[in-house]
Amino acid sequence: MRILIVDDQEANRYLLKTLLAGSGHETAEAVNGKAALDLLEAGPFDLVISDILMPAMDGYQLCREIRGRERFRGLPFVFLTATYIEEKDEAFALKLGADAFYRKPFDPRTFMGEIERLMNEIQGGKQRPAGIEVNEKEILTLYNERLVHKLEAKMMRLEVEIAEREKVEASLRKSVREKEVLIREIHHRVKNNMQIISSLINLSSRDIEDPATLDVLRQIKLRIRSMSMIHEKLLKSENLDRIDFKEFLQDLAIHLFQFFRVEASLVGLKIEAEEVCLPLEAAVPCGLIAGEALSNALKHAFPEERRGEIVVTLKRLTPDEIVLSVCDDGVGLPADVEIASAESMGLTIINSLVEQLDGRLEHLPGPAGGSEFRVTFKSPAC
């Protein structure tokens, strides 16, 4: 048999085409009723299998057209639908003159058996439904009922989906709040533990008289304080994984000036920092580098009440590259010092931290004498 498949869904047409071809039938396809009529005019068919809900011309209208034209009036016509599946839909289809009404989804073997049985009955002289004239108002009424029904079902599914999504979002918000509390608690405990370590160092220092040893302990305390300040900033920040590094540099510089008891009238401080935020994994090494460079300048750049200035610069060179510079106009480093291989604790720590950042360390002469330590490293913008 030569069968015309009418359906606006490609997957449905493909399924029927494969099924019918497997039983030895030839098929043609149309995406709506208008296209189906064009194919019917072009050549003979033994059967039409049509969906109902389609654009341009739906299955009901197609059935009416076929039954209303003398040339096609005897052509077997079958509905196969997933949308119009109620009994009154079937009754209306049969009223229009359809030979059969089937619902999706269907069992392929059963469906093919029904089609073969129907065609055998028709060829055996079974009385066919001629179809009766149905006024346009009746058709529109049925269409509206079906569309409203579909819309209501869709709305119900959307309401269920929205309720489920809101439930999931509420659960996620709760989880985020719990994690924020946990992260804040971690930063709080880290900060407290560092303060305890500093206190233990203070206690141990009471029994030490060697100046060199005391200086080492003081430097250790400064490094611990630098890391503690970062966790303190994160604890107070709205964003728990990033720190406002400009604000941190300002607080760190003030702390170091107070720690070394530097007279502001002798050594000035200028911080030229852009708004830069750093993740914890970059903030800790970068903060320690800034602390080491500032400490070095405050301890060695201005001996014997020498006057001068320290300039701390922080800026983005590119969207994902940052430069940190600590520059002084003091006495500078000895000419024979190689910072990459220097054996001093401070420079050793700086080199190690720059490697941790996967950055680049440069030692340059300051614009007005002295020294500049410049570190360039990558960190994506916030």
Secondary structure, 3 states (H helix, E strand, C coil): CEEEEECCCHHHHHHHHHHHHHCCCEEEEECCHHHHHHHHHHCCCCEEEECCCCCCCCHHHHHHHHHHCCCCCCCCEEEEECCCCCHHHHHHHHHHCCCEEEECCCCHHHHHHHHHHHHHHHHCCCCCCCCCCCCHHHHHHHHHHHHHHHHHHHHHHHHHHHHHHHHHHHHHHHHHHHHHHHHHHHHHHHHHHHHHHHHHHHHHHCCCCCHHHHHHHHHHHHHHHHHHHHHHHHHHCCCCCEEEHHHHHHHHHHHHHHHCCCCCCCEEEEEEECCCEEEHHHHHHHHHHHHHHHHHHHHHCCCCCCCEEEEEEEEEEECCEEEEEEEECCCCCCCCCCCCCCCCHHHHHHHHHHHHHCCEEEEEECCCCCEEEEEEEECCCC
